[in-house]
Amino acid sequence: MRLAFFLIAAAMIVAALLLLLLPLMRHGRQQGRPRSVFALAMLVAFCLPVAAIGLYLAVGTPVTLNGVTKAPASMSIDQAVDELKTHLAQQPDDLQGWMLLGQTYSVMHRAADAKQAYEQAMRIDADNSVAMVGWAEADSLLRDDHRIEGRAQELLERAVKIDPQSQRGLWLLGISQFQHDQYAQAAATWRQLQPQLDPGSNVAKAVAEQIALADSRANSSGKAAPETPAPKTPQAALHVEVALSPSLKDKLAPGDTLFVYARAEQGPPMPLAVAKMDATALPATVTLNDGMGMTPQLKLSSASRVFVGARISKSGQAIAQPGDLEGNAGVVDVNTQTPIKISIDKVH
């Protein structure tokens, strides 16, 4: 890519954000919010399109950020988060601050922290549909089975009643209903989402396929006769060769866990296939396939292109934590037959 492209893209993003958010910025400054709040907003504004574009393309446009100013070059996102937390400790009823913190933690893949931030936002505004959806999504990411149930499902039901145009809310509520074998309800929920999508997009196609699958399951479950197996489709399989960079070998410790995963280039953040093993097995060869998904309706063959990565977890949890070791092969075609090579060469 050419430098000019990045400069033009950055200028367009900044111009759009300024038009939308400058009034909020002035209001926030008048209320005495610290400089770090607006610095963090700008950082998140540029991080969200890159780190979360898949999720937002699947379920809607990025959530508007609350305040913007140019971030000091010396301030990292971690420093800005720390200052925002300090500000919230002093002004715990700042709804915009908690929402911004929750969105930031989501981008940073810190689901537990995001869940707590959205909890605080709902304490201030019990009918905040965006916070409800954020809490439910974070809760599902923290679960090993990624199920959406209990309070998470209740919050999603409330959120879409409050905001029937909530694309993320409709998508996740449909997933929850499908997980609980409520196929007719899942199809109806996803049909509410369809008019909001570009008819020619891959996302619209994926939603249509999920509706067809839910309808098929609903029709089959309503019949007295045994369910007719769905026609078999070719299963996708990706062969991944993972190695640890020699520069990080001294950071490998007993008990470390290796996760190798593939997630949709455009879609929910939960993996379409994931393998888990002892990190001492490195170098290792793993085959990711349709039988390794987190939910029945989201599998490797449901996407045309996937992001393939590997992580050595110090905590044993799939959610990335500081100190974890990472590497990825970027986005590849799901029908790739040649081995995909990954070098774990970064520290999270």
C-alpha positions in Angstrom: 0.0 0.0 0.0 1.1 3.5 -0.7 1.7 6.1 2.0 -0.7 8.4 0.2 -3.5 5.9 0.7 -3.0 5.8 4.4 -2.9 9.5 4.7 -6.1 10.0 2.7 -7.9 7.3 4.6 -6.7 8.7 7.9 -7.9 12.2 6.9 -11.3 10.9 5.9 -11.7 9.1 9.2 -10.7 12.1 11.2 -12.9 14.4 9.3 -15.9 12.2 9.8 -15.3 11.8 13.5 -14.8 15.5 14.0 -18.1 16.2 12.3 -19.9 13.7 14.5 -18.1 14.1 17.8 -16.8 17.6 18.1 -19.9 18.8 20.1 -19.4 15.9 22.5 -15.8 16.7 22.9 -16.6 20.4 23.8 -19.2 19.2 26.3 -16.9 16.8 27.9 -14.1 19.3 28.2 -16.5 21.8 29.9 -17.3 19.1 32.4 -13.7 18.7 33.3 -12.9 15.3 31.8 -9.2 14.7 31.5 -7.2 14.8 28.3 -6.7 11.1 28.4 -10.4 10.4 27.8 -10.2 12.1 24.4 -6.8 10.6 23.6 -8.2 7.1 24.2 -11.2 7.9 22.0 -9.0 8.7 19.1 -6.9 5.6 19.7 -10.0 3.5 19.8 -11.4 5.3 16.7 -8.4 4.0 14.7 -8.2 0.6 16.4 -11.8 -0.3 15.9 -11.9 -0.4 12.1 -8.7 -2.6 12.1 -9.2 -4.8 15.1 -13.0 -5.2 15.0 -14.0 -4.7 11.4 -15.1 -8.3 11.0 -17.6 -8.2 13.9 -19.0 -4.8 12.9 -19.5 -5.8 9.3 -21.4 -8.8 10.5 -23.6 -7.0 12.9 -23.5 -3.3 12.1 -21.6 -0.1 11.9 -19.0 0.8 14.6 -20.5 2.3 17.7 -20.0 6.0 17.9 -17.2 7.0 20.2 -17.7 9.6 22.9 -15.3 12.4 22.4 -12.2 12.9 20.2 -9.0 14.8 20.2 -5.6 14.2 18.9 -3.7 11.8 21.1 -0.2 12.7 22.3 2.3 10.6 20.4 3.9 9.5 23.7 0.6 8.1 25.1 0.0 4.4 24.5 -3.5 2.9 24.7 -2.6 1.2 28.0 -1.6 4.5 29.5 -4.8 6.1 28.2 -6.8 3.3 29.7 -5.1 3.8 33.1 -5.9 7.5 33.0 -9.5 6.8 32.1 -9.8 4.4 34.9 -8.4 7.0 37.3 -11.0 9.5 36.0 -13.8 7.0 36.5 -12.7 6.3 40.0 -13.2 10.0 40.7 -16.4 10.3 38.6 -18.0 6.8 38.8 -21.2 8.1 37.2 -19.7 9.1 33.9 -21.7 6.9 31.5 -19.8 7.9 28.4 -16.5 7.0 30.2 -17.7 3.5 31.1 -19.0 2.9 27.6 -15.7 4.0 26.1 -13.8 1.7 28.5 -16.0 -1.2 27.6 -15.5 -0.7 23.9 -11.7 -0.4 24.4 -11.4 -3.6 26.4 -13.5 -5.4 23.7 -11.0 -4.3 21.1 -8.2 -5.4 23.3 -9.8 -8.8 23.7 -10.1 -8.3 27.5 -13.6 -9.8 27.8 -13.6 -9.9 31.6 -12.7 -6.2 31.9 -15.2 -5.3 29.2 -18.0 -7.1 31.0 -17.2 -5.2 34.2 -17.2 -1.8 32.4 -20.5 -2.6 30.7 -21.9 -3.6 34.1 -21.0 -0.2 35.4 -22.7 1.5 32.4 -25.9 -0.5 33.1 -25.7 0.6 36.7 -26.0 4.2 35.5 -28.4 3.6 32.7 -30.3 0.3 33.1 -31.9 0.7 29.6 -28.6 1.2 27.7 -29.0 -1.4 24.9 -25.5 -1.0 23.7 -24.1 -1.9 27.1 -26.5 -4.9 27.3 -25.3 -6.3 24.0 -21.6 -5.7 25.0 -22.1 -7.4 28.3 -23.8 -10.4 26.7 -21.0 -10.8 24.1 -18.2 -10.5 26.7 -20.0 -13.1 28.9 -20.2 -15.6 26.0 -16.5 -15.1 25.2 -15.5 -15.9 28.8 -17.3 -19.2 28.7 -15.5 -22.3 27.4 -18.6 -23.4 25.4 -19.4 -19.8 24.2 -23.1 -20.3 25.0 -25.3 -17.3 25.4 -27.8 -18.0 28.2 -29.2 -16.9 31.5 -28.7 -13.2 32.1 -26.9 -12.7 28.8 -29.9 -14.0 26.8 -32.3 -11.9 28.9 -30.2 -8.7 28.3 -30.2 -9.4 24.5 -34.0 -9.8 24.5 -34.4 -6.5 26.3 -31.8 -4.8 24.1 -33.6 -5.6 20.8 -36.9 -4.5 22.3 -35.4 -1.2 23.2 -33.6 -0.9 19.9 -35.1 -3.1 17.2 -32.3 -1.9 14.8 -29.5 -3.3 17.0 -27.7 -5.4 14.5 -25.2 -6.9 17.0 -28.1 -7.6 19.4 -30.2 -9.4 16.7 -27.3 -11.5 15.5 -26.3 -12.6 19.0 -29.9 -13.2 20.2 -30.4 -15.4 17.1 -27.2 -17.4 18.0 -28.5 -17.8 21.6 -31.9 -19.1 20.4 -30.2 -21.5 17.9 -28.0 -22.8 20.7 -31.1 -23.6 22.8 -32.8 -25.4 19.8 -35.3 -22.6 19.4 -34.9 -22.7 15.6 -38.1 -20.9 14.6 -37.3 -18.1 16.9 -33.7 -17.8 15.7 -34.9 -17.7 12.1 -37.4 -14.9 12.9 -34.8 -12.9 14.8 -32.3 -13.1 11.9 -35.0 -12.1 9.5 -35.3 -8.8 11.4 -31.6 -8.3 10.7 -31.8 -9.0 7.0 -33.3 -5.6 5.8 -30.4 -3.8 7.5 -27.7 -5.6 5.5 -26.4 -5.0 2.0 -28.2 -7.6 -0.1 -25.1 -8.4 -2.1 -22.6 -8.7 0.8 -21.0 -11.9 2.2 -22.6 -11.0 5.5 -26.1 -11.0 4.1 -25.4 -14.3 2.4 -24.1 -15.9 5.6 -27.2 -14.6 7.5 -29.5 -16.1 4.8 -27.7 -19.4 5.1 -28.2 -19.4 8.9 -31.9 -18.6 8.4 -32.2 -21.5 5.9 -30.5 -23.9 8.4 -32.7 -22.7 11.3 -35.9 -23.1 9.2 -34.7 -26.6 8.2 -34.1 -27.6 11.8 -37.5 -26.1 12.9 -39.4 -28.0 10.2 -37.6 -31.3 11.0 -38.2 -31.0 14.8 -42.0 -30.5 14.2 -42.4 -33.8 12.3 -43.3 -37.1 13.9 -41.1 -39.0 11.5 -37.3 -39.2 12.2 -35.4 -36.2 11.1 -33.9 -36.6 7.6 -30.2 -35.9 7.7 -29.3 -32.7 5.9 -27.3 -33.2 2.6 -23.7 -33.5 3.3 -21.5 -30.7 2.2 -17.7 -30.9 1.7 -16.0 -30.3 5.0 -13.2 -27.7 5.1 -9.9 -28.7 6.5 -6.8 -26.5 7.1 -3.4 -28.0 7.8 -1.4 -25.7 10.1 2.2 -26.0 11.0 3.1 -24.1 14.1 6.6 -23.3 15.4 7.9 -21.1 18.2 10.5 -18.5 17.2 13.9 -19.2 18.7 13.9 -15.7 20.2 10.9 -16.6 22.5 11.9 -20.2 23.5 13.1 -19.0 26.9 9.6 -17.7 27.6 8.0 -21.1 27.2 7.1 -22.7 30.6 5.6 -25.9 31.8 1.9 -25.8 31.9 1.6 -23.4 28.9 -1.3 -24.1 26.6 -1.2 -23.8 22.8 -4.4 -22.7 20.9 -4.5 -22.9 17.1 -7.6 -21.3 15.7 -9.4 -20.0 12.6 -12.1 -17.2 12.7 -14.1 -15.7 9.9 -12.5 -12.7 8.0 -15.9 -11.0 8.3 -18.1 -12.2 11.1 -18.4 -12.9 14.9 -15.1 -13.1 16.8 -15.6 -16.6 18.2 -13.5 -19.2 16.4 -14.9 -21.4 13.6 -12.4 -24.0 14.6 -9.9 -24.3 17.4 -7.4 -26.9 18.6 -5.9 -27.0 22.2 -2.8 -28.8 23.2 0.2 -28.7 25.5 2.6 -26.0 24.3 5.6 -28.3 24.9 4.4 -30.2 21.8 5.8 -27.5 19.6 6.7 -27.6 16.8 3.3 -29.1 15.9 1.0 -29.8 13.0 -2.7 -29.3 13.5 -5.7 -29.9 11.2 -8.6 -27.5 11.7 -11.9 -28.8 10.4 -15.7 -28.4 10.7 -15.9 -30.6 13.8 -13.8 -28.2 15.9 -16.2 -25.2 16.0 -17.4 -23.5 19.2 -21.1 -23.6 18.1 -23.0 -25.9 15.7 -24.0 -23.2 13.3 -20.6 -21.6 13.0 -18.1 -23.9 11.4 -15.0 -23.6 9.1 -16.9 -24.3 5.9 -19.4 -21.5 6.6 -16.7 -18.9 5.6 -14.9 -18.4 2.4 -11.8 -16.8 4.0 -10.5 -17.1 7.6 -7.9 -15.6 9.8 -5.6 -18.3 11.1 -3.6 -17.7 14.3 -1.8 -19.4 17.2 -1.4 -18.4 20.8 0.6 -19.8 23.8 -1.6 -19.0 26.8 0.1 -18.7 30.2 -3.3 -18.8 32.0 -4.7 -21.7 30.0 -7.6 -19.5 28.9 -8.5 -18.9 25.2 -8.9 -15.2 25.8 -5.6 -13.4 25.1 -3.8 -12.1 28.2 -0.7 -9.9 28.6 2.4 -12.1 28.4 0.8 -14.6 26.0 2.9 -15.5 22.9 1.3 -15.1 19.5 1.7 -15.5 15.8 -0.6 -15.7 12.8 -0.7 -16.5 9.1 -3.1 -13.7 8.3 -6.2 -14.3 6.1 -6.3 -17.4 3.9 -8.8 -19.1 1.6 -10.7 -21.8 3.5 -10.1 -24.2 0.7 -6.3 -23.9 0.9 -4.7 -27.3 0.6 -1.1 -26.4 1.2 0.2 -26.4 4.8 -0.2 -23.0 6.5 2.9 -22.0 8.4 2.8 -19.9 11.6 5.7 -18.7 13.6 4.8 -17.6 17.2 7.1 -14.6 17.4 5.2 -11.9 19.4 4.4 -11.2 23.0 0.8 -10.0 23.7 
